[in-house]
Amino acid sequence: MKLNKRLLIESFIVSALIILFGFGWMMGQGMLITMNYVPDIISSYEKVDHLQSSITFGNHDQFGWIETSFGFILLAVAYYGIRILVNRLLRNVRNND
């Protein structure tokens, strides 16, 4: 099987754009939430006792660079595969006409 270099480069570019759009979306949401946040000092004072006497255990799952790079590769492979299938289907339709 011969690799289509143009399609491979296009797959990486589309995957990078999808991931960058996702990061941009998260940053935009964070900025919007930060701009609209108004702390409520009076009701926060009532919760101080609870915060000082409770301890939570566990970890916070967050996507790191390994998960992001795996997602990037997965997106690129999926896009490349879909484009190859679409190109073959279009070529078969043209040859049958």
PyMOL commands that set and color helices and strands:
alter all, ss='L'
color gray80, all
select helices_A, chain A and resi 5-36+41-46+48-53+65-96
alter helices_A, ss='H'
color red, helices_A
deselect
rebuild
show_as cartoon
